[in-house]
Amino acid sequence: MTKYAIRLAVALKSRWEEVQKHSAQDRGDISITTIIIWVAAVAGALTIAGTIGIVVTKYNGLLSGI
């Protein structure tokens, strides 16, 4: 059992070092423009969903025959 635990620890340490080395090379910062676009998209989606919810709630009796 100890032999497997040591092998696992060595493999995980090796993989972790490889991931850290790669992440240092590829930083990939998100620009402010990207954040603004995402916020606008989410706000638009919530507005549309809210509007649909209000319309369905208001006209629920009239839409039951559809």
Residue, then its C-alpha position, 0 to 999 in steps of 0.5 A: m500500500t505504501k508503495y502505491a501511495i509513494r508512486l501516486a505522490v510522485a506522479l501528482k507532484s510531477r503533473w503539478e509541476e508540469v501544469q505550473k510550468h505551462s500556466a506561467q507561459d500562457r497567462g491569458d488575461i481577460s480584457i475589460t472589453t470582454i468583461i463588459i460584453w459578458v455583463a451586457a449579454v447576461a443582463g440582456a438574457l435576464t431582461i428577456a427571461g424576466t419579460i417572458g416570465i411577466v408576460v406568461t404570468k399576466y396572460n396565463g389564463l389566455l395562454s392555457g388553450i395554446 
